[in-house]
Structure formats: structure tokens, C-alpha cells
Amino acid sequence: MRRTSASLVAGALVAALAWASGPSSPAVALEPSPGVADLAQDINQILADSRLTIAQAGVMVKSAANGEELYSTDAGKLLMPASNTKLFTSAAAAEVLGLDYRFTTSVLSSGRKAGSVLTGDLVLRGTGDPTMLADDYDALAAEVAGSGVKLVTGKLVADDTWFDAVRLGQDWAWDDETAYYAAPISALTASPDRDYDAGSVIVTVAPDGGKVKVTTTPDTDYLEIVNKATVGSSTDVLIERTHGTKTVVITGTVASTYNEWVSVDDPASYTAALFRDALKKHGVRVLGKTVAGAAPGGAKELAKKESMPLSELLVPFMKLSNNIHAEILTKAMGRKVADQGTWAAGLKASSDFARANGVQVLNLRDGSGLSRRDGITPASIAQLLLAVRDKPWYQAWYDSLPVAGNADRFVGGTLRSRMRDTPAANNVRAKTGSLTGVTALSGYVTSADGEPLVFSIMLNQYLSSSPKDIEDKIAIRLAQFSRTATVDAAVQLKSAAEESPDLECSWLKPAQC
């Protein structure tokens, strides 16, 4: 049974009146204002949707101005948050790492240089930068060549020891392994695009005469392509990496150009391959093999690339709900606070941050929410949303949240096609979340009276099509909320799609959203 509270304001006033009047004066029961009672009635009606009959629904709404609870139903229940987990990860990263935090990727030499010959190894060392592109590794190779090195007698060492060697979250599903949103986590990685989908390659198929042509972005021969696809009258193609290998198998029919983002099996080895190709392009020959290892003490720096600061990285991370950014930042926090680039150390940093800000009920298994064992309550999320408003980094963090109904991908993000032409458009700033049978929406909205509100909506274990439109209806109703006036209960949702995908739109590329 859902437990709903819509009259805490009345209870608080009763208690205040009883305290002020003394024990001899009877407390006078006060009804909530018409606007608050009307809001509760409308949200209850929205949640009465038949799709939620067998599901779990938790909702919390509070005034950000004074913390007053305006609506609550099962807000203390531990629910799967999906990508709402990123609210905690991003906020903790801003606090622990700081908005000025930058990742560094460097090239080091462990030998002696005589003329154009480097006697010893060349080391490529990463600290987790998810924004490194093939062009950036090319620039590092050009810098090495510019230093006069033409021949390296030793090995090319891929140093990703800033993080541990655990690549995948312990609760992640095996059938997600090939997908870019579940790419392996490494301190040395590369992205194929400026969404910064680290640890993945874009595989493109297109009809070419009577055959299917396959290309990759970036251009690399690291993957082993097995092309079984044929040209057909429609595009119905599967591009999937075989478990634990570099082999990508392509099957089905292709009638037009189609792109698929595919994770690589070992980001550090893949990145080293990109860098070796770039060195060759710039006339630098490495005689030895590529190996994994750590840079020796005293190694000399030949080239370095720093990432954008965290204040800027928050935008693609949160707007597009990038799972890999969340996990990299989690391990980076672990490295900062405990000198351990591990999930355990990073998740402790996130949990400690949350508890220090009054959030007590949460169970974090990863930084992104891909784990189905993550557990957070709507009340916990609402508390976080209230607590961070006083932080010095709050504005940058708030600006990174998706904006409802704004078509610009790097403004609207995962909410760009939702709640358009409603009072919520360009008003609601919130984090989306989706897994199969799970959806969530939590963030901020300004009421019709100009009052700032925080809200958290978490829907779990539904078997129907995605009920994201229910989230939208509640968010729109909050944008219409007035303490002094009632609102037509027939809430109109002009922008909601008939069905929402099981995976959050951020995990799909533009043509699919």
C-alpha cells in the first residue's frame, strides 16, 4: 500500500500553534492550503495509472526555499535509481575532486636519448581521461617526433595503473558487454566522438555495390571484423563484439548507412594501438612490442595532454548521461581520497559525501546506475538536491542537468524531446534514469508562483511500456503548482511519446532518439 503525505504543512502548523499557546490551549487542526491539497490530489490521480498497479512508485516533492514537504508517497522505500545514481556521483566528484580537476595523459621515456635514437622504452600513461580522441594521441605522437626521437629501441608500454585492473562492474549484465554504455573502465582510454564515449569504436556499415562495406571511427585495425552482412531492401543489421574478444561479428541486411557504437575489449591495449599508429605516421619507429606496465620512477616526460576541467566535463557527462564518465570519476575519487583507483574506494567517497550532507539511505554498487543492485530512496535524492544548493560548485552542477524540452543536445540532453510546449519546458532541470522495468526523474522545477521545488520520482518493476509520461505529467503539474490557486486536474502532456524505450535516450545515438 502506498503511504501518502500531503498535509505535513498542516501538521507543522498544528504543532507550532500548540507550542505557542501552551498546554492549556487546545491545538487547532489546520487544513493544507488549497494549492497543496490540489497538488496531492492530482499527483495521486496521475499515479493511479494502471501501468503502476503491480509496480513500485516512490515520489517526494519539497520546497527548496524552506525544505517543506509538499507531497510524499513511499518516499522512504529503497528503489533502483538507474542513472539517478549519477546525481550522487557527479556531486561527490565536484566536492572531492573540485571543478578545476583535470585528467592528464603523458608520454614518458625510460631510457637515454642519443641523437634521434631513444635507447629504452616509451611509456604512454593515462589517469582516466575520457575525452581523449584519436587526434589527441596523434598530437602526442607529433610532440614526441618534434622532440627529435625517430627510433625507440625498446617497447611501447601502456600504463593504466592509475586505476586497478577491474574493468567491468561486478553486477553488470553480460549481454551489455558489447554496448558502449557498458564499456570496460581503464585509466588509459580513447573516445570516437565528442560525446566522449570512452572505450568504444563506431562501426559503420553501408551498401557498396553488391557488398557491404565496413569502416570504423577512428580508423583502426585493432578490431577483428567478421562481415556476414548482405545488401538488402531494408537495414536490419546486428553489430556485436564476441564476449571477451576483439572480434566484431556483423550479420543481417544493409540498405543504407548505419552506425553502431561498440565497446572494445581492452581500452588500454586499443589506445596503445592508436598511439603506435600515430607514432608511425609521424616517423617514429618503435622496435619492441606493446606491453602493459607501469612507468619506472624517474622516467622523463616527452609530451603531455590535459583534459578540460571537471566543470566542463560535467556537461557531456550529465546532459548525455555518460556511464563511463561516472565510473571513471568514481575511480578518480578513490585515487584522490585513498590512493586507490578502485570502485570500492570511490564508492566510499561518494557515500561519505552523501552521508555528510544528511543522506542516510543509499546502497551504491557503481557510479552510473547500471547495476540493478544500486538502491536509493526518493527521500534521499530530495535531501541531496536540497543540500547541494549551498555548495560553491552548485551552479556549474545545476547547469549540467538536462533541461526539459530544449532541443539542443548539450542543453536539453536526455530531456530534449520531453515536456515540450508545456509549463515544464525550459523550466525542469532533472536527471533521467532508465533500465528495463525501471525509470526515474529527479531534479528541480520552479512553480507557477516562482517557488523553487525539488522532486524525485522513481518507478520500478513495471511490465508495461515505459511510463516516462507519468514522470512528465508530475513534473508539468509541479510547474503549474500554486499555493493559493487550484489547477485543472486534466493535466495535458503534449510532448510525451506513446512509448518510451527501455534504455534511456542518452544511451542511444541521435538517429535513435
Summary of the structure (lengths in Angstrom):
residues: 513
radius of gyration: 25.9
end to end distance: 35.4
largest distance: 96.3
contacts: 1869
relative contact order: 0.17
helix: 32%
strand: 24%
